[in-house]
Amino acid sequence: MDKIIQFVVALFVIIAAGSVAYVVFFAPPAPATSTLSVNDSIVYYFYGQGCPHCAKVEPFIENMTKEYPDVDIQILEVWYNQTNQQIYTQVNTQAGISTPPGVPEVIIGKTVLVGEDEIPAKLEGYLQAIEKKK
């Protein structure tokens, strides 16, 4: 019986490692900027006051608001502001997310970017696409 359990655990580890490797090395890149629709003109940036990950993204977001002044970037604190928390839940639901992933988070239509790595890596491409549509 122990050999079966060891085999199952080893198989699980191999499958998990393969899945992670696929996501890291072979997953498709962010959608082409042409996939943005007309309804994707508002960029929602959700953050929590006191969140260390949000603090790392904040200078990048501030820079993007200056570089793309014609793009409607809504910056909303959600930990202490109930109104913004309701918007956060509603926008996530509209994006097809039933359980919001946490902050920092950017939502553009149904596109969701989360975290201090993904947001700086991908957001500017979407902002450029929005600006081109205007």
C-alpha positions as CSV (number, residue, x, y, z in Angstrom):
1,M,0.0,0.0,0.0
2,D,2.9,2.4,0.8
3,K,4.3,1.9,-2.7
4,I,0.9,2.9,-4.2
5,I,0.7,6.0,-2.1
6,Q,4.3,6.9,-3.0
7,F,3.6,6.4,-6.7
8,V,0.4,8.6,-6.6
9,V,2.3,11.3,-4.7
10,A,5.2,11.2,-7.2
11,L,2.8,11.2,-10.1
12,F,1.0,14.2,-8.6
13,V,4.3,16.1,-8.2
14,I,5.3,15.4,-11.8
15,I,2.0,16.6,-13.1
16,A,2.1,19.7,-10.9
17,A,5.7,20.5,-12.0
18,G,4.8,20.0,-15.6
19,S,1.8,22.3,-15.3
20,V,3.8,25.0,-13.7
21,A,6.5,24.7,-16.4
22,Y,3.8,24.9,-19.1
23,V,2.4,28.1,-17.6
24,V,5.8,29.7,-17.1
25,F,7.4,28.7,-20.5
26,F,4.6,27.9,-23.0
27,A,1.4,29.6,-22.0
28,P,0.2,32.1,-24.6
29,P,1.2,35.7,-24.0
30,A,-1.3,38.4,-23.0
31,P,-4.1,38.8,-25.5
32,A,-3.2,40.9,-28.5
33,T,-4.2,44.5,-28.0
34,S,-6.7,44.2,-30.8
35,T,-8.9,42.0,-28.6
36,L,-10.0,45.0,-26.5
37,S,-13.5,46.0,-27.2
38,V,-15.2,49.3,-27.1
39,N,-16.4,48.6,-23.5
40,D,-12.8,48.2,-22.4
41,S,-12.1,51.9,-22.1
42,I,-12.1,52.2,-18.3
43,V,-9.1,50.9,-16.5
44,Y,-9.8,50.0,-12.8
45,Y,-6.9,49.8,-10.5
46,F,-7.8,48.3,-7.1
47,Y,-5.5,48.6,-4.1
48,G,-5.5,48.3,-0.4
49,Q,-4.1,51.1,1.9
50,G,-1.2,49.5,3.7
51,C,-0.7,46.6,1.2
52,P,3.0,46.2,0.5
53,H,2.4,44.7,-2.9
54,C,0.2,47.7,-3.8
55,A,2.9,50.0,-2.6
56,K,5.3,48.5,-5.1
57,V,2.9,49.0,-8.0
58,E,1.8,52.5,-7.0
59,P,4.7,54.4,-8.6
60,F,4.1,52.5,-11.8
61,I,0.4,53.3,-11.8
62,E,1.1,57.0,-11.1
63,N,3.5,57.1,-14.0
64,M,0.9,55.4,-16.3
65,T,-1.7,58.1,-15.4
66,K,0.8,60.8,-16.5
67,E,1.9,59.0,-19.7
68,Y,-1.7,58.2,-20.7
69,P,-3.7,61.1,-19.5
70,D,-6.5,60.5,-22.0
71,V,-7.1,57.0,-20.7
72,D,-9.7,56.8,-17.9
73,I,-7.8,55.1,-15.1
74,Q,-9.9,54.7,-11.9
75,I,-7.7,54.3,-8.8
76,L,-9.8,52.8,-6.1
77,E,-8.8,51.9,-2.5
78,V,-10.9,48.8,-1.4
79,W,-9.8,47.8,2.1
80,Y,-11.3,50.8,3.9
81,N,-13.7,52.3,1.4
82,Q,-17.1,50.4,1.2
83,T,-18.2,52.1,-1.9
84,N,-15.0,51.2,-3.7
85,Q,-15.4,47.6,-2.3
86,Q,-18.8,47.4,-4.0
87,I,-17.3,48.6,-7.3
88,Y,-14.5,46.1,-6.9
89,T,-17.0,43.2,-6.4
90,Q,-19.2,44.4,-9.3
91,V,-16.3,44.9,-11.8
92,N,-14.8,41.5,-10.9
93,T,-18.2,39.9,-11.4
94,Q,-18.6,41.6,-14.8
95,A,-15.1,40.3,-15.7
96,G,-16.3,36.8,-14.9
97,I,-14.5,36.5,-11.5
98,S,-16.7,35.2,-8.8
99,T,-14.0,35.4,-6.1
100,P,-11.8,38.4,-6.5
101,P,-8.1,37.5,-6.4
102,G,-7.0,40.4,-4.1
103,V,-5.0,43.5,-4.6
104,P,-3.3,45.0,-6.4
105,E,-5.6,44.2,-9.3
106,V,-6.3,45.9,-12.7
107,I,-9.4,45.2,-14.6
108,I,-10.1,46.3,-18.2
109,G,-13.3,44.8,-19.5
110,K,-12.8,41.1,-19.0
111,T,-9.0,41.4,-18.7
112,V,-7.7,40.9,-15.2
113,L,-4.1,41.6,-14.2
114,V,-3.0,40.8,-10.6
115,G,0.1,41.4,-8.6
116,E,3.2,43.4,-8.5
117,D,4.8,41.5,-11.4
118,E,1.9,41.1,-13.9
119,I,0.6,44.6,-13.7
120,P,3.8,46.4,-14.6
121,A,4.7,43.7,-17.2
122,K,1.4,43.9,-19.1
123,L,-0.7,47.0,-18.4
124,E,1.1,49.5,-20.7
125,G,0.3,47.4,-23.8
126,Y,-3.4,47.6,-22.9
127,L,-3.2,51.4,-22.2
128,Q,-1.6,51.9,-25.6
129,A,-4.4,50.0,-27.3
130,I,-7.0,52.0,-25.5
131,E,-5.3,55.3,-26.5
132,K,-5.1,54.2,-30.1
133,K,-8.9,53.7,-30.2
134,K,-9.6,57.2,-29.0
